[in-house]
Amino acid sequence: MATPREQEPPANGRRGFIKRLLAGVIGAVLGLVPALAGLTVLLDPLRRKTAVDDAVQVTTLDALPDDGVPRKFPVLATRVDAWNTFSQVPIGAVYLRRLNDGKLQAFNVVCPHAGCFVDYLAAQGNFLCPCHNSAFSVDGHIADRSSPSPRGLDTLEVEVRNDREIWVKFRNFQAGRAEKVPVA
């Protein structure tokens, strides 16, 4: 037969439950603080804005003849991708040409219709998109009214620094729109 002590319920009933509950809550809070701090450090590069100099050195005046014919140049820049930094990687290309008055003109090589790279055809003296046959004159305007492109080639700001370096404010724009909307 059982003794009276063996028949009693355990002594840790409600009080024991509350103690265990409070210990669990305090442990969770204390564990959550370092976890959130670590997560903040881990995700910091994703929320940080990078300071970018909009202008990129593309070439020098010596590399650009003054015959008015567009020349294609790659655009190399340092790219920051969250946790990684890539130095001097291709981010696009531009056509540069020197006008009769000595000023420079720059076009993004991306067709405003569907985003393909346009080619300059020296024999015809115009730009042609190989994807849908959009044709552009040497000054970047639409050359053929039947062209599917909604606008002419996208012009870019260009400047000469140090009397010989050609710097371009490189941007990509949304394709398929009549207005120039920069891609974020």
N, C-alpha and C positions, 0 to 999 in steps of 0.2 A: 504494500500500500504506500501511496505517495505521502511524503511529509508535507506539512502546510507550506513550507518554504518553496517546494517544487511546484505547487499549484498557483502561486502568485504570478501575475503577469510581469514581464520584464520592467525594470525600474526606469528605463530610458524612454518611455512612451512619448508624450507630447513635448516635454522639455528636450529630450534627445533629438527629436525631429527638428525642432526649431534651431537647435545648436548646429545640426548638420546642414540645414538650409542656409543659415547665416554664414557658415564657413564656406559653403559652395558659392554663394553670392560674392563674398569678399574675395575669394580665390579667383573667380571669373573676372571681377573688376581689376584686380591686381595683374592678372594675365593679359587683359585686354589693353591696358595702357602701353606696355612695350610692343605688343603686336601692332597697334595703330601707329606708334612712332616708327616702327620698321617699315610699315606699309607706306607711310608718308615719305620716307627717305627713298624707298624703291620707286615710287611713282613721281617723284619730284621732276625728273627731266621731261615728263609728258606734259606737265602743267606750266613749265617755264617757257617764257617767250625768249627767242634768240634775237639778238641784235644783228641785223644783216645790213651791210653796206649795199644799197641797191645797185650801184654801178659796179661793173665788172670790166677789168682790162681785157680787151679782146685781141688787139694787135697794135702795130705801130703804123704811123703814116708811111714809112718806107715800104711796107708790105702792100699798100693799097695804091695802085696806079691811078693817075688822074685822067683816065680815058672814059670815065663814066660807066664802065661795065661793072655790074655787080660781082662781087667775090664773096664766096661762102667761107665763114670762119667759125670754128667751134667755140662755144662759150664754156670756159672752165671756171669752176668756183669751189670754194670750200662748202661742203654740205654737212649740216648737223642733223642727225636722225636719232632723236631721243638720247640714247646713251653713247652714240658713236659720232666721231667727227671724221669726215673723209676730205682729204686735201686735194684740190685741183682735179675734180672729177667732171666729166661732161654733163652739163645740165640742159643743153640745147645748142642751137646754132643760129647764126644771123647772116644775112646778106648785107654787105657794106658797099657803098659806092660813093665816089667823090663827084660832086656836081661841078658844072662849069665855073661857078663862082667860088669854088674851093670849099664849100660847105660839104658836110657829110650827111648821108642818109642811111638809116639802118632799118631792116625789115626782119621780123621773126620768120624763120623758114617754114613754120607750121601753117598749113592752109586753113583759112577761117571756116571752110565748109565742113570738113570731116576730120581734120587733125593730121593729115598726111604731110610729109615733107615735100615742098615744091622744089622743082629743078629750074635752073636758069638755062634756057636754050639760046645760046649765042647766035646761032644761025637765024632764028626767028626774032631775036631781040626781045623776048618776053619770058615770063615765068609760066610754068605749066605744072599743075598738080596731076600726078600720074593716077590717082585714085578715081577721080570723076571728071577729069579734063577741064578743071577750072583754069582759065587763062587770065594772066595779069600782065599789064604793061610794065615796062622797066621802072616806072615811077610808082608801082604798087597798086594802081587802080585796076578794076575789073576791065579786061580787054574785050571780052565777048559777052554780049547781052544775054546769051543763052547759058552762060556760066552758072552752075548751081551754087556758087559761093555767095553768101549773103552780104559780104563786104570785101573791100580790097585787102591786100596784105597788111598785117599789123605793123605799123611804124613804131619804132622805139627811140627813146631819147638817146642822143649820142653827143659826146663832148671830147675835146682834145685836152689832155693834161700834160704838163711838163713839155709843151711844144712839140710832142711827137707821139704820145701814147693815146690810143683810141679806147675810150671807156664807153660802155653801153649800159643803160639801165634796162636790164633784161627782165622781161615778163612773158608769161604765157597767158593767153586769153581763151575764153570759152569758145568752142567751135559751134557752128550752126546758128549763131545769133547775129542779127544785123548790127548791133552795137558792140563795142569793145568792152567786155567785162573781164577784169583780171581774174585768173584762177588763184584762189587763196592758198 
